[in-house]
Amino acid sequence: MTSRTLRIGTRASALALWQAQHVAQALRRLPDAPPVQLVHIRTEGDVRTDVPLWAVDGRAFFTKEIDRALLAGEVDIAVHSLKDVSTSLEPGLVLAAVLEREDPRDALVSRESVALADLPPGSRVGTSSLRRRAFLARARPDLQLLELRGNVPTRLERLQNGDYDAIVLATAGLRRLGLEDRITEHLPIEAFPPAVSQGAIGVCARADDADTLKWLQALDDRASRLETTAERALLQRIQGGCQVPLGARATLVGETLRLYAAVCALDGSAMPTAEGEAAATLADAAALGERVAEALLSKGAGAIIERQRDARRVVEAP
């Protein structure tokens, strides 16, 4: 048993704070739980708001400063949106818990409550995600796709102010902030597969901090861990990041894990898909992700990704 305070490192955005508080509350509910304290940490993603996410080299855009504080012993726990966490963690860190996943789907929020199929040609749709840009281009090549940065309330405000006719956000973020009523339409998984691990909260700790790991183990949700393990193995094999238009969704049905994934050309011209299923174990989940990745690569996904990487710096950002 320990009485030391567990320091939780988090970004200071409304959504990040919601996630950190969610972890803190879950820890407080445990018998004999230690006290917890939130520590706000600014990341490169918070500072560099002048460039599209897909135009930035490297990964861990929203996580590396928090992980470095964790390694330095300045905090004991790092709370992240798991979709922001690299598939290769910093040496010395482990993904200690994956909390129960929220709805992973993308959501369309339109100013006039108009569904995607009914938006007038040329409508301005905002998104910060290259993946969403690609799948939107395939579904509606007549739309004008514009860059959109900022936290969730800022993006909604820009929509309301008329900068966009519609924007695409994660359903999970809107629900967590009590903004679900703003959703015009949930975009279907088959046409808009979500980002890997979208909707899941990942909690990291130092690999040698047995005391903290003991507390975090109780927060790990089996279904969410299995689903995200398959999706992250897929992403690691594809060697993607936020710059790759890849979407995936694993679902645990009984004791069978199913995985669907797609890669989409930036102009929407091609969209190879693959799917598979496996037994509900961590080893089988990882193998499933790798197997579906290989199927995607065999269908030309690698060539699409390479073309996109070559072109991403010349895509005009408004």
C-alpha positions as CSV (number, residue, x, y, z in Angstrom):
1,M,0.0,0.0,0.0
2,T,1.3,3.5,-0.8
3,S,0.3,7.0,0.4
4,R,2.4,8.9,-2.2
5,T,0.4,11.1,-4.6
6,L,0.1,9.9,-8.1
7,R,0.9,12.8,-10.4
8,I,-1.1,12.6,-13.7
9,G,0.5,14.4,-16.7
10,T,-2.0,15.8,-19.2
11,R,-2.5,18.5,-21.8
12,A,-4.7,21.4,-20.7
13,S,-7.4,21.3,-23.4
14,A,-11.0,20.7,-22.2
15,L,-11.0,17.2,-23.7
16,A,-7.6,16.2,-22.4
17,L,-8.6,17.4,-18.9
18,W,-11.8,15.5,-19.1
19,Q,-9.8,12.3,-19.9
20,A,-7.3,13.0,-17.1
21,Q,-10.2,13.6,-14.6
22,H,-11.8,10.4,-15.8
23,V,-8.7,8.4,-15.0
24,A,-8.3,10.2,-11.7
25,Q,-11.9,9.4,-10.7
26,A,-11.4,5.8,-11.7
27,L,-8.3,5.6,-9.5
28,R,-10.1,7.3,-6.5
29,R,-12.8,4.6,-6.7
30,L,-10.3,1.8,-6.0
31,P,-10.1,0.5,-2.4
32,D,-7.3,2.3,-0.4
33,A,-6.5,4.4,-3.5
34,P,-3.7,6.9,-3.2
35,P,-4.3,10.6,-3.7
36,V,-3.9,11.9,-7.3
37,Q,-2.9,15.3,-8.7
38,L,-3.2,16.6,-12.3
39,V,-0.1,18.3,-13.8
40,H,-0.6,20.4,-16.9
41,I,2.0,20.0,-19.7
42,R,2.2,21.9,-23.0
43,T,3.0,19.8,-26.0
44,E,4.2,20.6,-29.5
45,G,0.7,20.1,-30.8
46,D,-0.6,22.8,-28.4
47,V,2.1,25.3,-29.5
48,R,2.3,24.7,-33.3
49,T,-1.2,25.6,-34.4
50,D,-0.1,27.3,-37.6
51,V,0.5,24.2,-39.6
52,P,-1.7,21.2,-40.6
53,L,-1.0,18.1,-38.5
54,W,-0.3,16.1,-41.7
55,A,2.4,18.5,-42.8
56,V,4.5,17.9,-39.7
57,D,7.4,15.5,-39.7
58,G,7.7,13.0,-36.9
59,R,5.1,11.5,-34.6
60,A,4.0,11.9,-30.9
61,F,2.9,15.4,-31.7
62,F,0.6,15.6,-28.7
63,T,2.4,13.2,-26.4
64,K,6.2,13.4,-26.3
65,E,6.5,16.2,-23.8
66,I,4.2,14.4,-21.4
67,D,6.1,11.1,-21.9
68,R,9.4,12.9,-21.3
69,A,8.1,14.3,-18.0
70,L,7.1,10.7,-17.1
71,L,10.5,9.3,-17.9
72,A,12.1,12.2,-15.9
73,G,10.0,11.3,-12.8
74,E,8.1,14.7,-12.9
75,V,4.8,12.8,-13.2
76,D,3.9,9.2,-12.5
77,I,1.1,8.7,-15.1
78,A,0.6,10.0,-18.6
79,V,-3.0,10.2,-19.9
80,H,-3.4,10.4,-23.7
81,S,-6.0,9.9,-26.4
82,L,-4.6,6.5,-27.5
83,K,-4.9,7.5,-31.2
84,D,-2.1,10.0,-30.5
85,V,0.2,7.5,-29.0
86,S,3.0,6.1,-31.2
87,T,2.9,2.3,-31.7
88,S,6.6,2.3,-30.5
89,L,6.7,3.7,-27.0
90,E,9.7,5.5,-25.5
91,P,12.1,2.9,-23.9
92,G,11.2,2.6,-20.3
93,L,7.5,3.2,-20.8
94,V,4.5,0.8,-21.0
95,L,0.9,1.2,-22.0
96,A,-0.4,0.3,-18.6
97,A,-4.2,0.6,-19.2
98,V,-6.7,1.1,-22.0
99,L,-9.9,2.4,-20.5
100,E,-13.3,1.3,-21.8
101,R,-13.7,2.8,-25.3
102,E,-16.2,5.4,-26.3
103,D,-18.0,5.4,-29.7
104,P,-15.1,5.4,-32.2
105,R,-17.0,6.8,-35.2
106,D,-16.5,10.1,-36.9
107,A,-19.3,12.6,-36.7
108,L,-20.4,15.3,-39.1
109,V,-21.5,18.6,-37.6
110,S,-23.1,20.9,-40.1
111,R,-24.2,24.5,-39.6
112,E,-27.6,23.9,-41.1
113,S,-28.0,20.3,-39.8
114,V,-27.6,18.9,-43.3
115,A,-26.3,15.3,-43.7
116,L,-23.1,14.7,-45.8
117,A,-25.0,13.4,-48.8
118,D,-27.2,16.5,-48.9
119,L,-24.5,19.2,-48.5
120,P,-24.6,21.4,-51.6
121,P,-21.8,21.0,-54.1
122,G,-18.8,23.2,-53.2
123,S,-19.7,23.2,-49.5
124,R,-16.7,24.0,-47.2
125,V,-15.9,21.1,-44.9
126,G,-13.2,21.5,-42.2
127,T,-11.0,18.8,-40.8
128,S,-7.5,18.5,-39.4
129,S,-7.1,14.9,-40.4
130,L,-5.6,13.6,-43.6
131,R,-7.6,10.4,-43.2
132,R,-10.9,12.3,-43.0
133,R,-9.8,14.4,-45.9
134,A,-9.2,11.3,-48.1
135,F,-12.4,9.5,-47.2
136,L,-14.4,12.7,-47.7
137,A,-12.9,13.2,-51.1
138,R,-14.0,9.7,-52.0
139,A,-17.5,10.1,-50.7
140,R,-18.0,13.7,-52.0
141,P,-15.4,14.8,-54.5
142,D,-17.4,18.0,-55.1
143,L,-16.8,19.4,-51.6
144,Q,-14.2,22.0,-50.7
145,L,-12.0,20.5,-48.0
146,L,-10.4,23.0,-45.7
147,E,-7.8,22.7,-42.9
148,L,-9.2,23.1,-39.3
149,R,-7.1,23.2,-36.1
150,G,-7.9,24.0,-32.5
151,N,-9.7,22.3,-29.7
152,V,-13.2,21.1,-30.0
153,P,-15.0,24.2,-28.7
154,T,-12.8,26.4,-31.0
155,R,-13.7,24.3,-34.0
156,L,-17.4,24.4,-33.2
157,E,-17.2,28.2,-32.8
158,R,-15.5,28.6,-36.2
159,L,-18.3,26.5,-37.8
160,Q,-20.9,28.6,-36.1
161,N,-19.2,31.8,-37.3
162,G,-19.5,30.7,-40.9
163,D,-15.9,29.7,-41.6
164,Y,-17.2,26.3,-42.7
165,D,-20.5,24.7,-43.8
166,A,-19.6,21.5,-41.9
167,I,-16.8,20.0,-39.9
168,V,-15.9,16.4,-39.0
169,L,-14.9,15.5,-35.4
170,A,-14.6,12.4,-33.3
171,T,-17.9,11.3,-31.8
172,A,-16.1,10.4,-28.6
173,G,-14.8,13.9,-28.0
174,L,-18.2,15.5,-28.5
175,R,-19.9,13.0,-26.2
176,R,-17.3,13.5,-23.4
177,L,-17.7,17.2,-23.5
178,G,-21.5,17.0,-23.4
179,L,-21.8,18.2,-27.0
180,E,-23.4,15.1,-28.6
181,D,-26.5,17.2,-29.5
182,R,-24.4,19.1,-32.0
183,I,-23.9,15.9,-34.1
184,T,-25.7,16.0,-37.4
185,E,-24.7,12.5,-38.5
186,H,-22.5,9.6,-37.5
187,L,-20.4,8.6,-40.5
188,P,-20.6,4.9,-41.3
189,I,-17.6,2.7,-40.4
190,E,-17.4,1.1,-43.9
191,A,-16.9,4.4,-45.7
192,F,-15.2,6.3,-42.9
193,P,-13.2,3.9,-40.8
194,P,-12.0,5.7,-37.7
195,A,-8.4,6.5,-36.7
196,V,-6.6,3.6,-35.0
197,S,-7.7,3.6,-31.4
198,Q,-10.1,6.5,-31.8
199,G,-12.3,6.8,-28.7
200,A,-9.9,5.0,-26.4
201,I,-7.9,6.6,-23.5
202,G,-4.4,5.2,-23.1
203,V,-2.6,5.4,-19.7
204,C,1.2,5.1,-19.7
205,A,3.6,4.6,-16.8
206,R,7.2,3.8,-16.2
207,A,8.0,0.1,-16.8
208,D,9.9,-0.1,-13.5
209,D,7.2,1.6,-11.4
210,A,5.5,-1.5,-10.0
211,D,3.5,0.4,-7.4
212,T,1.8,2.7,-10.0
213,L,1.3,-0.2,-12.5
214,K,-0.6,-2.1,-9.8
215,W,-3.1,0.7,-9.5
216,L,-3.5,1.1,-13.3
217,Q,-3.9,-2.6,-14.0
218,A,-7.4,-2.3,-12.4
219,L,-8.4,0.3,-15.0
220,D,-7.6,-1.9,-18.1
221,D,-10.7,-2.8,-20.1
222,R,-10.2,-6.2,-21.8
223,A,-12.4,-5.6,-24.9
224,S,-10.8,-2.1,-25.5
225,R,-7.3,-3.5,-25.0
226,L,-7.9,-6.3,-27.5
227,E,-9.4,-4.0,-30.1
228,T,-6.7,-1.4,-29.9
229,T,-4.0,-4.0,-29.8
230,A,-5.2,-5.3,-33.2
231,E,-5.5,-1.8,-34.6
232,R,-2.1,-0.6,-33.4
233,A,-0.4,-3.8,-34.7
234,L,-2.0,-3.0,-38.1
235,L,-0.7,0.6,-37.9
236,Q,2.8,-0.5,-36.9
237,R,3.0,-2.9,-39.9
238,I,1.7,-0.3,-42.3
239,Q,4.3,2.1,-40.7
240,G,1.7,4.9,-40.6
241,G,1.0,7.9,-38.4
242,C,-1.2,10.9,-38.5
243,Q,0.1,11.6,-42.0
244,V,-1.4,8.3,-43.4
245,P,-5.0,8.1,-44.6
246,L,-5.6,4.8,-42.9
247,G,-8.8,3.9,-40.9
248,A,-9.5,0.7,-38.9
249,R,-12.1,-0.7,-36.5
250,A,-11.7,-3.8,-34.5
251,T,-14.7,-5.2,-32.6
252,L,-14.9,-7.9,-30.0
253,V,-18.0,-10.1,-30.6
254,G,-18.2,-12.8,-27.9
255,E,-14.7,-14.4,-28.0
256,T,-14.1,-13.4,-31.6
257,L,-12.1,-10.3,-32.6
258,R,-13.0,-8.8,-36.0
259,L,-10.9,-6.2,-37.8
260,Y,-11.8,-4.0,-40.8
261,A,-9.4,-1.5,-42.3
262,A,-9.0,0.7,-45.3
263,V,-6.4,3.0,-46.9
264,C,-7.7,5.8,-49.1
265,A,-5.9,7.8,-51.8
266,L,-5.9,11.5,-50.9
267,D,-8.0,12.3,-54.0
268,G,-10.4,9.5,-53.2
269,S,-9.6,7.6,-56.4
270,A,-8.7,4.3,-54.7
271,M,-9.7,2.6,-51.4
272,P,-8.3,-0.9,-50.8
273,T,-10.0,-2.6,-47.8
274,A,-9.2,-5.7,-45.8
275,E,-10.7,-7.6,-42.9
276,G,-10.2,-10.7,-40.8
277,E,-11.0,-12.3,-37.5
278,A,-9.1,-14.0,-34.7
279,A,-9.5,-15.5,-31.2
280,A,-9.7,-13.0,-28.3
281,T,-6.2,-13.1,-27.0
282,L,-3.6,-10.4,-27.1
283,A,-1.2,-12.5,-29.2
284,D,-4.0,-13.3,-31.7
285,A,-5.1,-9.7,-31.7
286,A,-1.6,-8.5,-32.7
287,A,-1.3,-11.2,-35.3
288,L,-4.7,-10.2,-36.7
289,G,-3.5,-6.6,-37.1
290,E,-0.4,-7.7,-39.0
291,R,-2.4,-10.1,-41.2
292,V,-4.9,-7.4,-42.2
293,A,-2.0,-5.0,-42.8
294,E,-0.4,-7.5,-45.2
295,A,-3.7,-7.9,-47.0
296,L,-3.9,-4.1,-47.4
297,L,-0.3,-3.9,-48.7
298,S,-1.0,-6.7,-51.2
299,K,-3.8,-4.6,-52.6
300,G,-1.7,-1.6,-53.2
301,A,-2.0,0.3,-49.9
302,G,1.8,0.8,-49.7
303,A,1.9,2.6,-53.1
304,I,-1.0,4.9,-52.0
305,I,0.8,5.8,-48.8
306,E,4.1,6.5,-50.6
307,R,2.4,8.7,-53.1
308,Q,0.6,10.6,-50.4
309,R,3.9,11.1,-48.4
310,D,5.6,12.5,-51.5
311,A,2.7,14.9,-52.1
312,R,1.7,15.9,-48.6
313,R,3.9,19.0,-48.5
314,V,2.4,20.5,-51.7
315,V,-1.2,20.0,-50.7
316,E,-2.5,23.5,-50.2
317,A,-3.7,24.4,-46.7
318,P,-6.0,27.4,-46.6
